[in-house]
Amino acid sequence: MLLTSQSAQAQKKDLAREMYELRIYHYSSAMQEKRLLTFLETAMLPALHKQGINDVGVFEAWANDSSAVKKIYVLVPYESLQQKSAVENKILTDATFITEGSDYIEASYDKPVYDRFETILIQAWRLAPRLQKPALNGPREKRVYELRSYESASEKIYRNKVEMFNEGGEIALFKRLNFNAIFYGDVLAGPAMPNLMYMTSFDNLESRDARWKTFVDDPEWKTLSGKPEYQHNISKTTITFLRPLEFSDY
């Protein structure tokens, strides 16, 4: 049966790989935190929602409580780099955004809202093309979003790890064991390359630890990780525990 134009477009959208912007704000004072969170809650998220970007995650690191330099993580999904550019241009002319975000936009050099921010651009993988919001049931304040970054020693070795996740079956294993993965993808631009990133989610830290133990003990993982062709394909792993803020879409 031939697809109608509308259904063909829908299918094309389903197969298209999203792009994610992970923006990480670094700040060091309680006043900066208050101003930054006010901007995100009252200006940035409403402006993104107005442009049809609805699944925006805003998180803080669990380590914020004791860290001298604290971080806020903002995850924004886009259909493409072109959509990202178009949305940002529209937001800059949004009267409500300009008004609600004036403290952030007009911040003076001697009273900055943040110390610095970094932007990481991520391209979703073919076998995980769309962001998935998790179905979590535990109290919001106890939820754990685990952001993982895997670096490799070379581009060729990096592609081997990506293959291990996709064709090798690592993504399918995470799904079978209910890791509630949000996204998987290639880092296209960021401070550590070559690099892949993914995010999983859990009701609480105890659930997280139990799932990982199940993963490590699973016969399928033991077989996959023992294959000669998949050895030594990660040179550095960075794990960050995040929790969602009240106004996050997650």
Summary of the structure (lengths in Angstrom):
residues: 250
radius of gyration: 19.4
end to end distance: 38.2
largest distance: 64.7
contacts: 734
relative contact order: 0.19
helix: 40%
strand: 26%
